[in-house]
């Protein structure tokens, strides 16, 4: 399964725990945030000023390992 930018943040973390480090490296420490429960990855990245393409590449590389 590939991670998509439409996937909500908590689903990505729940299904792929190895993504936690990636989110943190990009400055997204969303796991205690209420928004992480309803925001998708693209919305969270936009809120933090993060390039969604770079983030998605890093997330999917992490789960390919």
GUTORVEX-990017 format. One line per 5 residues: number of its first residue (from 0); their letters; for each residue x, y, z of N, C-alpha, C. Coordinates in steps of 0.2 Angstrom, whole numbers. Example, Ala and Ser with C-alpha at 12.3 -4.5 7.8 and 13.67 -1.06 7.14 Angstrom:
# GUTORVEX-990017
0) AS) 66:-28:39:62:-22:39:66:-16:39  64:-11:35:68:-5:36:64:0:39
This chain:
# GUTORVEX-990017
0) XXXXX) 4:-6:0:0:0:0:4:6:0  3:11:-4:6:17:-5:3:22:-1  7:27:2:4:32:6:2:38:1  -4:40:2:-6:46:-3:-7:52:1  -7:58:-2:-8:64:2:-15:65:4
5) XXXXX) -19:61:2:-26:61:4:-27:57:10  -23:53:12:-23:49:18:-23:54:24  -27:52:29:-26:56:36:-20:54:39  -17:59:43:-11:59:46:-11:53:51  -16:52:55:-16:47:60:-16:40:57
10) XXXXX) -20:39:51:-20:33:48:-13:31:45  -10:36:43:-3:34:40:1:32:46  1:35:51:5:34:57:3:27:60  -3:26:60:-6:19:63:-4:13:59  -5:14:52:-3:9:48:4:8:46
15) XXXXX) 8:13:47:15:14:45:19:17:50  20:14:56:24:17:62:31:20:60  34:18:54:40:20:52:40:27:49  34:30:48:33:36:46:33:42:51  33:40:57:34:45:63:40:49:62
20) XXXXX) 46:46:61:52:49:61:52:54:55  49:52:49:49:56:43:45:63:45  39:62:48:34:67:50:38:72:54  42:69:59:46:73:64:51:77:60  55:74:56:60:77:52:58:83:48
25) XXXXX) 52:83:46:49:88:42:46:93:47  46:92:53:43:97:58:36:96:59  33:91:57:26:89:59:26:85:65  25:88:70:24:84:77:17:84:79  13:81:74:6:82:74:2:77:79
30) XXXXX) 6:72:81:2:66:84:-2:68:90  0:73:94:-5:75:99:-10:81:97  -9:83:91:-14:88:89:-21:85:87  -26:89:89:-32:87:87:-33:87:79  -30:91:76:-31:92:68:-28:86:65
35) XXXXX) -23:82:68:-21:76:65:-26:71:64  -31:71:68:-37:66:67:-41:67:61  -42:73:59:-46:75:53:-42:78:47  -36:80:48:-33:83:42:-29:77:38  -29:78:32:-25:73:28:-18:76:28
40) XXXXX) -14:72:25:-6:74:25:-5:80:21  -9:81:15:-8:87:11:-10:93:15  -15:93:19:-18:99:23:-13:100:28  -10:95:32:-5:96:37:1:99:34  3:97:29:10:99:26:9:107:24
45) XXXXX) 3:108:21:1:115:19:1:120:25  -1:117:31:-2:121:37:5:123:40  10:118:38:17:119:41:21:122:36  19:123:30:23:126:24:28:121:22  26:115:21:30:109:19:29:108:12
50) XXXXX) 34:106:8:33:104:1:30:97:1  24:97:-1:20:90:-1:24:85:-5  27:87:-11:30:81:-15:36:79:-11  40:83:-8:46:80:-4:44:76:1  39:78:5:36:74:11:34:67:8
55) XXXXX) 30:67:3:27:61:1:32:56:-2  37:59:-5:43:55:-7:46:52:-1  48:56:4:51:53:10:47:48:14  40:49:14:36:44:18:36:38:14  35:38:7:34:32:4:41:28:4
60) XXXXX) 47:32:4:53:28:4:54:25:11  51:28:16:52:25:23:48:18:23  42:18:20:38:12:20:40:6:15  45:8:11:47:3:6:53:-1:9  56:2:14:62:-2:17:60:-8:20
